[in-house]
Amino acid sequence: MSAAPKGKHIVVVGAGVIGLQTAISLLEAGYDVTVIAKHIPGDLDIEYTSPWAGAQWRTHAGKNDIEAQEWDMASYNTWLNMLEEEGTDVSHKTGLAKLEAVEYTWTPPTTPPPLPWYAPHVRNFRSLYTPPTNTNPSSTSTPPTPTPTPTHAYTSLTLDPTLYLPHLLDRLTVLNGRLIRATLPSPLPAALRAIPLILAQNPRTNPPSATILCPGLSALTLLPDPRVHPIRGQTITVQGLPQLAQMRAIPYLSPSDATPTYAIPRPASNVTVLGGTRGEVGDWRARPDKGVREGILRRCRGLVPELLVGLEGAAGGTKEGEGGFEVLGEGVGLRPGRTGGPRVELEPVVCNGGGDGGDGPREWVVGYAYGHAGAGYQNSIGTARKMVRLLGVWFEAEEAEKARKAKEEKEKEGKAKL
């Protein structure tokens, strides 16, 4: 059993989905929590990744990555429970929606593909494989729009970041958490020294018992962690929803397959998010790329043809440069990738100066939760729960050490009296 959090004040740095969910889970566990962040829900800045996410449940975990699988399933089950317990109310607040997800491939399999790890864990999983039919080998015609082949389907979830992030912030407030908008200096020792000074300007805040860093890409300069890198993604928002209200995705399965492609409905807004890039690692470009845009629109013609409004023979005339879709907007997000995967751990950090005028060395309890790449939303709840467990174990060990020292001191005093 971990130590009770009574009197423990935790500072969470960062107000993306990882930071906010971590703060909420800590508050629910009984901790006093303050979030310090440069960007908060409502901001639209390339440095702030969470608002730009496609935000659907579609696992990135490999078959042997047990921890990432557990994180994904934590969000999956929590979101399902939220929908089933609160219904349309939570849908309106968060954009959460339960939909059928259909996975496709551009290369039709000749044998049944292996089942993904999540097959027994998600609802309504079913294979859509059908044996290939004989084709005319002499035919050399190429259809103008590639046609994807479905492989399997299951119940999945989607949400709208523009609703979900404010919902998390509201939840933080209801639980009596605090949010301070501030920019911390780099590197880490300077940031740690600045935190008590920032807290001193705000009422009802005690010195932090631990600081949890959820900095996203800022970990590259804040810590600094050279393994952190951007993974550029680009999306296009179009009017309307697929007829079957499905999420549709074509993963990148092999070098011969096409670039990943997906369509994510957002029922609360009556729009669909189209996307898919090869994972442009190290690309810091913040503006949409015309070539990427054209590729997404071209591939999505075969994925969600019912949303086309400008192709020949369809109502509404042509939509020059928009692939026949009614395009509402574009977005670019820099996912916070990390070589080796996410970092979620605690450690002691010693640096000089405590922000209170003292110049001597001080030990800080520092937690890290970053590097989730494109899996931030579906990893957020599991990551936050792990941080709660880590802190509980840490404080339990601290209390045990205090008790041991007190016992030793008492024994020394007893011997001195003899």
Secondary structure as UniProt FT lines:
FT   TURN            6..7
FT   STRAND          9..13
FT   HELIX           17..28
FT   TURN            29..30
FT   STRAND          32..37
FT   TURN            41..42
FT   TURN            46..47
FT   HELIX           50..52
FT   TURN            63..64
FT   HELIX           66..86
FT   HELIX           88..94
FT   STRAND          97..105
FT   TURN            117..121
FT   TURN            123..124
FT   STRAND          126..127
FT   TURN            137..138
FT   STRAND          149..158
FT   HELIX           161..174
FT   TURN            175..176
FT   STRAND          178..181
FT   HELIX           188..200
FT   TURN            203..204
FT   STRAND          210..213
FT   HELIX           216..218
FT   HELIX           219..222
FT   TURN            226..227
FT   STRAND          228..239
FT   TURN            243..244
FT   STRAND          246..250
FT   TURN            255..256
FT   STRAND          261..266
FT   TURN            267..270
FT   STRAND          271..275
FT   STRAND          280..281
FT   HELIX           290..303
FT   HELIX           305..307
FT   TURN            312..313
FT   TURN            315..316
FT   TURN            320..324
FT   STRAND          327..338
FT   TURN            339..340
FT   STRAND          343..352
FT   STRAND          361..370
FT   HELIX           373..375
FT   HELIX           376..417
//
